[in-house]
């Protein structure tokens, strides 16, 4: 009975996404949002049943109903994708069909907005491509292509492509939506409007602003800012010309590893949340941890503010045009994006019982005192019987300050195609040239602090003093550097260029369509880096009165610096060929079978630096290190009627990956394989609708060239089964439903010892429409407050040296955010 009551309560307490949702197509929605055509990864926009690819489309209604709190959270609902949304709006991990994910970002997937990459490389350190994507009321639909021809119709996309498509004013009207968190402090205002100005001129414009703590408690407004987008389209004879732009200026919180008490066994672990700090609703960031002191690239004193979190600024302007020239369809896309910002976040942490921490750092008789907050100067008193803050824990937290001077990106693609009548069928020919220039200019500075562990944004800095009254910390700072790895202070300044001609042929006759495509990527990287590379020594340090108090404290005796007068050059070139071929057989109007084989690749960009891959002149020691290739084979079936759509795809993939594991601090050089089956379906029968999917994958490390003991193991955090199910019921004045997203167990690390437990999270919604254009929406994300681990930092169960106040081992984990409930009032006009 309790379960039934909980399910009923969940249905009543949830709705679309935080920006507001609709159970039926809104007046401001474009016609394209209800179509089943895709333009991503194909020569021309076409019906999904006529394409030999595995594709998914999230329409505006699907996006609105999911209840996702970020773009990464949204993509958890797409079959074949594994999206880690535990860190918030930024620095998540995104991969597809069992391809490896050794670091943050989307290495093998190209994330696009309106057909061009958001960033050329989806896993640049500090900012992944998905970090710059915000869903708003301008969004028409999200197109996802897995494998297939993505490798030949986009660079650096051998695993697939995700395209966020905008409305373009095809439907007159707009909407405004006001949203507020009901159990968390955040508010948001969205708006959009579009339509015709004249018979040949139309526009769409809108965006959002939001402010508040965000989904987890920080003690200050960690979310602040917004986004504005627009496009203006002039229809001309045989085509159109479109000018569009985007302005994003927003800071969002980053959620790092948090502690859990560990129990059970490696095969069946148990994780208990600590008292006084809710790992699902609290964050390491705090109102008492805001201010940091570091040295910039030129070793000048700079101030960092933890309140910035991930603060991104993007200004982009683009041009899209399509013309019919004597039977040839000419398409042009051009966009420049100026990207800058700063990432100031807790990046790595270690936890221990407070008294154990004092003894470990300063020895017996040492004392801990508060260095910030309302109890500054007071001694910390904690015991196993009466633990401080209910948990008795202290933390050594490594803070990262990463100024992004420029991640500017400029891309251009021109494409020409024509359809010829040939032999009773149609031959579609396409050729084009793609050009991209991606700048990577950033620094990374570190400082390690000591804190207690307190919820509701009340965590404070602490100082440690020896029994002989020697203070070993400086206002909570234990070292002006990365206390866990003194080789990570680095700066990068490179220009990455790509030129890629491509071509495709597709012949359609009767029930059969057969085609192939090729792409040749020619790339170069020039620039310089500062910081240790290969097996070099730690970064140089100096004694410096960093806080200008007239004395050199113990941490100030060894401040990490940058040898900015001694940069290391970067100057290398690479190239690779991608190809894809496929066949589709339309058995009957509603059923199609297809098969495809593809080979694609991508380059590691900045992930290639600092690991001994470059010579003293900046050239590659091994030319193969710049190309990570992926081979894939697919066979599938697609079925569609007015009420039912079913897609089933079997796949096999192999890849070579050269990477760097930031958690274990080790290079990676491996061959992987993954095989499996993928299902997706949508059904609509009267008032009842159901959308769902499942992906079974058997991934394997085929060969580890650096550690043969890992050969044959499963890659870390790769579950064998991912699944989604979204039932809903829609009446004339009310709609309600839920989304269930889950995964089976996986391994914390490549050693395949410690298990990440399986989980299912539940989002639910209810939407009430008291009037034709007015809607009240309430939604809940992770309704049942499920502890859903996306990652564990340890390869095995924690040892006896990592214990809490009750002698229970501690472990660092990355859970999804707990239950958040929001309400939205939306007016369409």
Secondary structure, 3 states (H helix, E strand, C coil): CHHHHHHHHHHHCCCCCCCCCCCCCCCCCCHHHHCCEECCCCCCCEEHHHCCCEEEEEEHHHHHHHCCCCHHHHHHHCCCEEEECCCECCCCEEEECCCCCCCCECCCEEEEECCEECCCCCCCCCCCHHHHCCCCCCEEEEEEEECCCHHHHCCCCCCEEEEEEECCCCCCEEEEEEEEECCCCEEEEEEEEEEECCCCEEEEEEEEEEEECCCCECCCCCEEEEEEEEEEEEEECCEEEEEEEEEEEEEECECCCEEEEEEECCCCEEEEECCCCCCCCECCCCCECCEEEEECCCCCEEEEEHHHEEEEEEEEEEEEEEEEECCEEEEEEEEEEEEEEEEEEEEEEEEEEHHHHHHHHHCCCCEEEECCCCCCCCECCCCCCCCHHHCCEEEEEEEEEEEEEECCEEEEEEEEEEEEEECCEEEEEEEEEEEEEEEEEEEEEEEEEEEECCCCCCCEEEEEECCCCCECCECCEEECCCCCCCCCCEEEEEEEEEEEEEEEEEEEECCEEEEEEEEEEEEEEEEEEECCCCCCCCCCEECCCCCCCCCCCCHHHCEECCCCCCCEEEEEEEEEEEEEEEEEEEEECCEEEEEEEEEEEECCHHHHCCCCCECCCCCECCHHHHCEEEEEEEEEEEEECCCEEEEEEEEEEEEEEEEEECCCCEEEEEEEEEEEEEEEEEEEECCEEEEEEEEEEEEEEEEECCCHHHCCCCCCCCCCEEEEEEEEEECCCEEEEEEEEEECCEECCCCCCCEECCEEEEEEEEEEEEECCEEEEEEEECCCCCCCEEEECCCCCCCCCCECCCCCEEEEEEECCCCEEEEEEEEEC
